[in-house]
Amino acid sequence: MTADDSFDRLEDDDYPAYTMGRAAEMLGTTQGFLRAIGEARLITPLRSEGGHRRYSRYQLRIAARARELVDQGTPIEAACRIIILEDQLEEAQRINAEYRHAAESENPTTAG
């Protein structure tokens, strides 16, 4: 891997570039909070060769949403469930939109 390849990976939302300490610092939370949402299976950080947790930008966005809910008084387990349900709803809406678009493309006279 070249230096350019490494730099390009930093632009990848799924690349686990952040250590637990750095992730907690960026989110303004504790490492214990990150462990808790990991135990609740909201996010599963990758592990380095040494066994250390590594987080991606995508995972940090999810963790930030969990922190927002917890800061509003939602228990961690409930916050994790809410986020999972929000994600499932978003995916279902995306799939429905694709089906609608495909149906409209096949039969444009009934669209509208």
C-alpha positions, 0 to 999 in steps of 0.5 A, spaced: 500 500 500 502 506 498 501 513 502 496 515 497 492 509 498 492 510 505 490 517 504 484 515 500 482 510 505 481 516 510 476 519 505 472 512 506 466 513 511 467 505 513 475 505 514 476 504 521 481 510 522 479 512 529 482 509 536 477 509 542 480 514 545 480 519 539 473 517 538 470 519 545 474 525 545 471 527 538 464 525 541 465 529 547 463 522 551 467 517 555 470 510 552 465 507 557 459 510 553 462 507 546 463 500 550 456 500 552 453 502 545 458 496 542 455 491 547 448 493 545 450 491 538 449 498 535 456 499 532 461 493 532 468 497 532 473 493 528 479 491 532 487 492 530 492 487 530 493 488 537 486 488 539 484 495 540 477 498 538 477 502 531 471 506 529 469 509 522 466 516 521 460 512 519 460 509 526 462 515 529 455 519 526 451 513 529 454 514 536 453 521 536 446 520 535 446 515 541 449 520 545 444 525 543 438 521 545 442 519 551 443 526 553 435 527 552 434 522 558 433 516 553 436 510 556 442 507 552 438 500 550 432 504 548 437 509 544 440 504 541 433 500 539 431 507 536 437 508 532 436 501 529 429 502 528 430 509 524 435 505 520 430 500 518 425 505 516 430 509 512 432 503 508 424 501 507 423 508 505 429 507 500 426 500 497 419 503 496 422 509 492 426 504 488 419 500 487 415 506 485 420 509 480 421 502 477 413 501 477 412 508 474 418 507 469 414 501 466 407 504 466 408 511 465 401 512 463 398 511 470 404 515 474 401 521 477 
